[in-house]
Amino acid sequence: MTEPARRSVELFESGFYCAESVLLAFAKSRGIESDLLPAIATGFCSGIANSSGMCGAVSGAIMGLGLGRGRRAPSESVEPTYAAVQALLAQFADRFGSTNCLELCGCDLNTEAGQARFEATGQGERCARYVEQATRMALALAEAPPDHPA
């Protein structure tokens, strides 16, 4: 396991949630540290605030790609970032069958029953794998040449 991927799992196991863990590990691998980073990612955790939306690990990876490949001025193209994000979405879905939290977890985290099912089925261990792999994928895509997102 790469150091940033290992770090993302450690952060997740320490109590940070999925999007926070991926973004923090990705940012640190780029020499970026700020207490704003987990705050920026918090609303994207748990399938976008328990709304059964996109997996938080994927959301964190997308934010990481923004740090690594995003534009810094309106005159710059969005296309390298968009291509990397599209590749990330495809890779994650190919690997895990979906990018959607509800489909990946099999439970609605916005309900008490869903929260209980999450705990009872050990879903946190599966989510740790999503965190690790989303971090790996984002790092690989960030390293790819701008015209070829891997």
N, C-alpha and C positions, 0 to 999 in steps of 0.2 A: 504494500500500500504506500502511495506517495505521502510525503510529509503533510501537504495541505489536506489530502483526503483523510489521513489519520487525525489531523487536527480538527477537521469538521466533525468527525464522529466523537472525538473527545468533548468538543463544545456541546454537541447534542446530548451526550450522556451526562454532562455537568448541569444541564437544566436549560440551556438555550434551546429554542425550538428550531425546526428544520430550516426555514429561510434564513434565520439569523446565523445559524451555524455555517451554512454554505457561504454566505456573503462574508462573514468574518474571516473564515479560513482563506477564501479566495483573495480578499483584500490584503491580508497579512502576507500572502505569497508575493504580492506586488509591492510590499513595503508601505502599505496604507493602513494606518491605525487611527481610529476615531471612535469615541463613545457614541457618535451619531449613527454608526453603521448598524448596530443591532436595532436601534430605534427605527431606522428607516425600514428595516425588514420585518418588524414585528407584525404589522397588519397583513403580511403575506403568508404568515405561518398558518398551519392547520387548514390548508385548502382555502386560503384567503379568508382569514378570520372566521373559521368554522362554517363557511358558506358552501362547502362541498365543491369548491372550484379547483383551480390548478394546484397541484402539489406544491407545497411550500419549498421543498428542496429544489424543484425546477424554477420556481420564482426567484429563489436566492441565487441560483446559477445564472439566470437571465440578468439579474442586477450585477453579478460579477462580470458577466460579459460586457455590460455597459461600462464598468470601470476599466476593463481591459481593452475594449475595442470601440467604445462609444465615441461619438463626436464631441469636440470641445468648442465648436463654433457653428453657427447656422450655415456657414458656407461649406462645411464639410458634408460628405455624403453619409446617409444613414445605411446605405446598402451593405457595407461590410458587417455592421452589427446585425442587421436584419438577417443576412445570410447565416451568420453564426448562430443566431437564436433559432432560426428554422432548422438548422442542422441539429442543434441540441434537442429540440422538441422531437424530431424524427428519431434520433438515437435513443432517447429515453423511452419513447413509446415502443420502439422496436425491442428494447431490452426488457421492459416491464409490462407492456401491454396497454399502457395508458399514461397520460400526464395529469390525470384528474385524481384528486385526493380521495374522493368517495369511492371511485373504482379501485384504486390501489389499496385503500384501507378496508373497504367493505363495511364501513360504518359511517353514519352521519354524526360528525363530531359536534354538531349544534344541538344534540339531544342528550339527555342523561343516559338513555339506553345506549346510544352510540359511544359515549365516553366510557361507559362500563364495558361494552364489547371491546373497545380499543385496549383497555387494560387487561381484560380477561384473556384475550387472545394473544397477548404479547406483541401487539402490533408495533410497539416502539422499536423492537429489534429489526423488523422489516423496514421501518422508517429510517433507521440508522444506515441500512444498506442504500436506501434512496439518497440519503444525504451524502454518503461516500461517493456513490457513482455520479451524482449530479455535479459534485465538486470535480471529480476526475474529468468528466466530459467538458465542463466549462473551461478548465485549465487547458485541455488539449485544443479546444476550439480557439481559445485566446492566443495560443502559440502558433496557430496555423497562419500561413500567409494571408493577407487581407483579401486577396482575390480567390482564395480556396479555403473555405472554413472547415476542412477535414471531412 
